[in-house]
Amino acid sequence: MFDFLKKIFSPTEREDLTELIKKKAFLVDVRTSGEYAQGHPKGSVNIPLDKLASNLDKFKGKKAIIVFCRSGNRSSQAKSFLESKGIPNITDGGTWDNVAKYTG
């Protein structure tokens, strides 16, 4: 049980994000457009959580996808939603500033 809780509340490991970003992962900021405009990781795209359903085609064929937001809540929801739609290889990057640390 402790491992389960640790996995939920621990930030994504640095090595995971570093490797995925080196491999040109599709970086998706699921915050609102207003939040995105205030700052975002280099190379990311903004697809707000409530717009994911109408943008599923943008995820198809991607080898690696990292979703992130302000606190990690919306990114967790985005990961679950995309997986439920059959989109593979999704990593919850947590917060946008966590992901930004690895994008240069």
Secondary structure in CASP SS format (residue, H / E / C, confidence):
PFRMAT SS
TARGET T0000
AUTHOR 0000-0000-0000
METHOD secondary structure of the structure
MODEL  1
M C 1.00
F H 1.00
D H 1.00
F H 1.00
L H 1.00
K H 1.00
K H 1.00
I H 1.00
F H 1.00
S C 1.00
P C 1.00
T C 1.00
E C 1.00
R H 1.00
E H 1.00
D H 1.00
L H 1.00
T H 1.00
E H 1.00
L H 1.00
I H 1.00
K H 1.00
K C 1.00
K C 1.00
A C 1.00
F E 1.00
L E 1.00
V E 1.00
D E 1.00
V C 1.00
R C 1.00
T C 1.00
S H 1.00
G H 1.00
E H 1.00
Y H 1.00
A H 1.00
Q C 1.00
G C 1.00
H C 1.00
P C 1.00
K C 1.00
G C 1.00
S C 1.00
V E 1.00
N E 1.00
I C 1.00
P C 1.00
L H 1.00
D H 1.00
K H 1.00
L C 1.00
A H 1.00
S H 1.00
N H 1.00
L H 1.00
D H 1.00
K H 1.00
F C 1.00
K C 1.00
G C 1.00
K C 1.00
K C 1.00
A C 1.00
I E 1.00
I E 1.00
V E 1.00
F E 1.00
C E 1.00
R C 1.00
S C 1.00
G C 1.00
N H 1.00
R H 1.00
S H 1.00
S H 1.00
Q H 1.00
A H 1.00
K H 1.00
S H 1.00
F H 1.00
L H 1.00
E H 1.00
S H 1.00
K C 1.00
G C 1.00
I C 1.00
P C 1.00
N C 1.00
I E 1.00
T E 1.00
D E 1.00
G E 1.00
G E 1.00
T E 1.00
W H 1.00
D H 1.00
N H 1.00
V H 1.00
A H 1.00
K C 1.00
Y C 1.00
T C 1.00
G C 1.00
END
